[in-house]
Amino acid sequence: MMSQKIFKFMYHLLPTRLRQRIAFRMLKIPSENLEGLIFKIADTEEELEASFRLVYDAYFELGYCEPNETKLRATIYHALPTTTTLIAVFQNQIVGTLTIVRDNRFNLPLEKVFDVSVLRKHSSRIAEITSLVIRKDFRREKGGQVLFPLLKLMYEYSTSYFGVDHLAITIHPKNIDFYQFLLCFEQIPHTEVKTYFGTPAIALHLDLKCAPQEFKKHYADQPEHKNLYNFFVLKKNENHFLWPKRDYHKINDPIVSFSYFKKLFVHKLKIVKQFQETERRQIESYFDVTSHQNKMGSKRKNPRIEVETPCQIFSEYVMLQNNAIVKDVSRRGLRIYFEKNILLKSEFKISVQISKNKFSVLTAKPVWMSADLGMALEITSADQAWDEFIDLIYNEHFGSASEAA
């Protein structure tokens, strides 16, 4: 019988079209019977650390990280409120994990090596998939039962909860067929194979706005056990998936408070020691708005938080835009993107849908407008609903003032 190593070597010598046919033949999507597995976002400190431990075990075995006493593998990106860690749970143990890092002021982890600026055109919001690990015994026995549902959670969370337009990932070139042929990823334009974590890597991306059409084109006529269009796009409310419960339209699910950041990332993992003083101050400002203002002398008392929620624009009671999207908010400002050009006025009335059944009415004046139909506005008057919305997301994003004490 041909060994696995020989098969892999021979496989990569085959023509592209033949490799694609083989990849489709080997594809097998798990059935609904997932034997007690639950897929969810990590929403406790214990779950977060358990996922870090799983990543450490896998990365240390592969030589991707140095040994450390904590036996945890995390980066500063894992602490940011714009990052979410997803987990697969079996009998109260985490058996699979991946992390989605949305674009932030430190950029994405892969940008230390790869240029992804082309993905940011037209106001696209990008995120990177990182720390994808399945526990060793589950990889051997039922890897597909963990991997594919975890990827479905990633896809649904990114599109419906996280406000992401593009997913980026770095992989070893030997794994490119799985991502390109089966998951519809493409190589990021103008990038090439480079060394990343001491090993060859290539950067890929998935355009989430086009993904449903791509999956349909590839899989619409396939049987259920090979139909990733049905699995990723059409199926919604599986019993094995726990989706975030949100009272307001927001796109962050932060769990790292300022005190927990200091406890784990500063004192235990000592991650912040890697950074210069200016970078350390930027990191601290992510976790507590009071610390940001008082300790650093910042004049920005109303920092912006990213959201993804619809709004309507009025001028003198005439609707100008019905399907504009609010991209970020603060107590005294917001940024909106329009479907089409809008005639600039000195002042607008804006109805923002802040939750499923709740709206806030604002008066705002334009500050600037970009070529990609984005507009920043200064709020001149706001209602109580807006203040409640901002209070909620500020408290979640920065923590309470008492934590900084």
PEUR-V908881 format. One record per pair of residues at least 4 apart in sequence whose C-alpha atoms are under 6 Angstrom apart, sorted by the first residue. I is the first residue (numbers start at 1). GAP is how many residues later the second one is. D is the distance in Angstrom with one decimal. If there is no record, write none. Layout:
i:I gap:GAP d:D
i:I gap:GAP d:D
This chain:
i:7 gap:4 d:5.9
i:20 gap:161 d:6.0
i:28 gap:197 d:5.6
i:28 gap:198 d:5.5
i:29 gap:196 d:4.9
i:29 gap:197 d:5.8
i:30 gap:115 d:5.3
i:37 gap:52 d:5.6
i:37 gap:53 d:4.9
i:38 gap:50 d:5.7
i:38 gap:51 d:5.1
i:38 gap:202 d:4.8
i:38 gap:203 d:6.0
i:39 gap:48 d:5.8
i:39 gap:49 d:4.6
i:39 gap:202 d:4.9
i:40 gap:46 d:5.9
i:40 gap:47 d:5.6
i:40 gap:202 d:5.0
i:41 gap:44 d:5.9
i:41 gap:45 d:4.3
i:41 gap:46 d:5.9
i:42 gap:5 d:5.5
i:42 gap:6 d:5.8
i:42 gap:43 d:5.6
i:42 gap:44 d:5.6
i:52 gap:20 d:5.0
i:52 gap:21 d:5.0
i:52 gap:22 d:5.9
i:53 gap:18 d:6.0
i:53 gap:19 d:4.5
i:55 gap:4 d:5.9
i:55 gap:18 d:5.9
i:56 gap:4 d:5.7
i:56 gap:16 d:5.2
i:56 gap:17 d:4.6
i:59 gap:5 d:4.9
i:59 gap:6 d:5.8
i:60 gap:4 d:5.8
i:60 gap:5 d:5.3
i:64 gap:133 d:5.8
i:79 gap:177 d:5.9
i:81 gap:173 d:4.5
i:82 gap:20 d:5.6
i:82 gap:170 d:5.9
i:83 gap:17 d:5.7
i:83 gap:18 d:4.5
i:83 gap:19 d:5.9
i:84 gap:15 d:5.8
i:84 gap:16 d:5.4
i:85 gap:13 d:5.9
i:85 gap:14 d:4.2
i:86 gap:11 d:5.5
i:86 gap:12 d:5.3
i:86 gap:13 d:5.9
i:87 gap:9 d:5.6
i:87 gap:10 d:4.3
i:88 gap:6 d:5.7
i:88 gap:7 d:5.6
i:88 gap:8 d:4.8
i:89 gap:4 d:5.4
i:89 gap:5 d:4.5
i:89 gap:6 d:5.8
i:95 gap:39 d:5.8
i:95 gap:40 d:4.9
i:96 gap:37 d:5.6
i:96 gap:38 d:4.2
i:96 gap:39 d:5.9
i:97 gap:35 d:5.7
i:97 gap:36 d:5.5
i:98 gap:33 d:5.1
i:98 gap:34 d:4.1
i:99 gap:30 d:5.8
i:99 gap:31 d:5.2
i:99 gap:32 d:5.8
i:100 gap:28 d:5.6
i:100 gap:29 d:4.8
i:101 gap:26 d:5.2
i:101 gap:27 d:5.1
i:102 gap:25 d:4.0
i:103 gap:4 d:5.6
i:103 gap:5 d:5.9
i:103 gap:23 d:5.7
i:103 gap:24 d:5.5
i:110 gap:4 d:5.8
i:111 gap:4 d:5.8
i:120 gap:4 d:5.0
i:122 gap:250 d:5.7
i:124 gap:41 d:5.6
i:125 gap:39 d:5.2
i:125 gap:40 d:5.2
i:126 gap:38 d:5.7
i:126 gap:39 d:5.8
i:126 gap:40 d:4.6
i:126 gap:41 d:5.8
i:127 gap:40 d:5.1
i:128 gap:39 d:5.6
i:128 gap:40 d:4.6
i:128 gap:41 d:5.6
i:129 gap:40 d:5.2
i:138 gap:4 d:5.2
i:138 gap:5 d:5.3
i:139 gap:4 d:4.0
i:143 gap:4 d:5.9
i:144 gap:4 d:5.7
i:152 gap:80 d:5.5
i:153 gap:4 d:5.8
i:154 gap:4 d:5.9
i:156 gap:4 d:5.7
i:157 gap:4 d:5.0
i:157 gap:5 d:6.0
i:158 gap:4 d:4.7
i:158 gap:6 d:5.4
i:159 gap:5 d:6.0
i:161 gap:90 d:5.6
i:162 gap:89 d:4.7
i:163 gap:145 d:5.9
i:165 gap:43 d:5.3
i:166 gap:40 d:5.6
i:166 gap:41 d:4.7
i:166 gap:42 d:5.5
i:167 gap:38 d:5.3
i:167 gap:39 d:5.1
i:168 gap:36 d:5.6
i:168 gap:37 d:4.2
i:169 gap:34 d:5.7
i:169 gap:35 d:5.4
i:170 gap:32 d:5.4
i:170 gap:33 d:4.5
i:171 gap:30 d:5.2
i:171 gap:31 d:5.5
i:172 gap:28 d:5.8
i:172 gap:29 d:4.6
i:173 gap:28 d:5.9
i:173 gap:29 d:5.9
i:176 gap:4 d:5.9
i:177 gap:4 d:5.3
i:178 gap:4 d:5.4
i:179 gap:4 d:4.8
i:179 gap:6 d:5.5
i:180 gap:4 d:4.9
i:180 gap:5 d:4.7
i:180 gap:6 d:6.0
i:185 gap:20 d:5.3
i:185 gap:21 d:4.7
i:186 gap:18 d:5.3
i:186 gap:19 d:5.5
i:187 gap:16 d:6.0
i:187 gap:17 d:4.2
i:188 gap:15 d:5.9
i:188 gap:16 d:5.1
i:188 gap:17 d:5.9
i:193 gap:8 d:5.5
i:193 gap:9 d:4.8
i:194 gap:6 d:5.6
i:194 gap:7 d:5.4
i:195 gap:4 d:5.2
i:195 gap:5 d:4.6
i:195 gap:6 d:5.8
i:196 gap:5 d:5.8
i:207 gap:4 d:5.9
i:215 gap:4 d:5.8
i:215 gap:14 d:4.8
i:216 gap:4 d:4.8
i:216 gap:13 d:5.3
i:219 gap:8 d:5.2
i:219 gap:10 d:5.6
i:222 gap:4 d:5.9
i:222 gap:5 d:5.3
i:223 gap:4 d:5.9
i:228 gap:4 d:5.7
i:229 gap:4 d:5.4
i:230 gap:4 d:4.8
i:231 gap:4 d:5.6
i:248 gap:106 d:5.7
i:248 gap:107 d:4.2
i:249 gap:105 d:5.3
i:249 gap:106 d:5.0
i:250 gap:57 d:5.0
i:251 gap:56 d:5.4
i:256 gap:4 d:5.9
i:256 gap:5 d:6.0
i:257 gap:4 d:6.0
i:257 gap:142 d:5.8
i:258 gap:29 d:5.1
i:259 gap:144 d:5.9
i:260 gap:4 d:5.9
i:261 gap:4 d:5.2
i:262 gap:4 d:4.7
i:263 gap:4 d:5.4
i:264 gap:4 d:4.8
i:264 gap:5 d:6.0
i:265 gap:4 d:5.0
i:265 gap:5 d:5.8
i:265 gap:6 d:5.6
i:266 gap:4 d:4.6
i:266 gap:5 d:5.9
i:266 gap:6 d:5.7
i:275 gap:4 d:5.7
i:285 gap:7 d:4.6
i:287 gap:111 d:4.4
i:288 gap:110 d:4.1
i:288 gap:111 d:5.6
i:289 gap:109 d:5.5
i:290 gap:4 d:6.0
i:290 gap:111 d:5.7
i:291 gap:4 d:5.3
i:292 gap:4 d:5.6
i:293 gap:4 d:5.5
i:293 gap:5 d:4.9
i:302 gap:28 d:5.6
i:302 gap:29 d:5.9
i:303 gap:27 d:5.9
i:304 gap:25 d:5.2
i:304 gap:26 d:4.7
i:305 gap:23 d:5.3
i:305 gap:24 d:5.4
i:306 gap:21 d:5.8
i:306 gap:22 d:4.0
i:307 gap:20 d:5.1
i:307 gap:21 d:5.0
i:308 gap:18 d:5.7
i:308 gap:19 d:5.2
i:309 gap:16 d:5.6
i:309 gap:17 d:5.3
i:310 gap:14 d:5.8
i:310 gap:15 d:4.5
i:310 gap:43 d:5.9
i:311 gap:13 d:5.4
i:311 gap:14 d:5.9
i:311 gap:40 d:5.4
i:311 gap:41 d:4.3
i:311 gap:42 d:5.9
i:312 gap:9 d:5.6
i:312 gap:10 d:4.7
i:312 gap:38 d:5.7
i:312 gap:39 d:5.2
i:313 gap:6 d:5.9
i:313 gap:7 d:5.4
i:313 gap:8 d:5.1
i:313 gap:36 d:6.0
i:313 gap:37 d:4.8
i:314 gap:4 d:5.3
i:314 gap:5 d:4.4
i:314 gap:6 d:5.4
i:314 gap:34 d:5.8
i:314 gap:35 d:4.9
i:315 gap:33 d:5.4
i:324 gap:13 d:5.8
i:324 gap:14 d:4.7
i:325 gap:11 d:5.6
i:325 gap:12 d:5.3
i:326 gap:9 d:5.8
i:326 gap:10 d:4.4
i:327 gap:8 d:5.6
i:327 gap:9 d:5.7
i:328 gap:6 d:5.6
i:328 gap:7 d:5.3
i:329 gap:4 d:5.9
i:329 gap:5 d:4.2
i:332 gap:46 d:6.0
i:332 gap:47 d:4.9
i:333 gap:44 d:5.6
i:333 gap:45 d:4.5
i:333 gap:46 d:5.1
i:334 gap:42 d:5.9
i:334 gap:43 d:5.6
i:335 gap:40 d:5.6
i:335 gap:41 d:4.4
i:336 gap:38 d:5.7
i:336 gap:39 d:5.3
i:337 gap:36 d:5.6
i:337 gap:37 d:4.4
i:338 gap:35 d:5.6
i:346 gap:19 d:5.8
i:347 gap:17 d:5.6
i:347 gap:18 d:4.4
i:348 gap:15 d:5.8
i:348 gap:16 d:5.4
i:349 gap:13 d:5.8
i:349 gap:14 d:4.7
i:350 gap:11 d:5.7
i:350 gap:12 d:5.1
i:351 gap:9 d:5.7
i:351 gap:10 d:4.6
i:352 gap:7 d:5.5
i:352 gap:8 d:5.2
i:353 gap:6 d:4.4
i:354 gap:4 d:5.8
i:354 gap:5 d:5.5
i:360 gap:25 d:5.6
i:360 gap:26 d:5.6
i:362 gap:19 d:5.8
i:362 gap:20 d:4.8
i:363 gap:16 d:5.9
i:363 gap:17 d:5.6
i:363 gap:18 d:5.1
i:364 gap:13 d:5.8
i:364 gap:14 d:5.3
i:364 gap:15 d:4.2
i:364 gap:16 d:5.2
i:365 gap:12 d:5.3
i:365 gap:13 d:5.4
i:366 gap:11 d:4.3
i:367 gap:9 d:5.5
i:367 gap:10 d:5.2
i:368 gap:7 d:5.8
i:368 gap:8 d:5.4
i:369 gap:5 d:5.6
i:369 gap:6 d:4.3
i:370 gap:4 d:5.1
i:390 gap:4 d:5.9
i:393 gap:4 d:5.9
i:394 gap:4 d:5.7
i:395 gap:4 d:4.8
i:395 gap:5 d:5.9
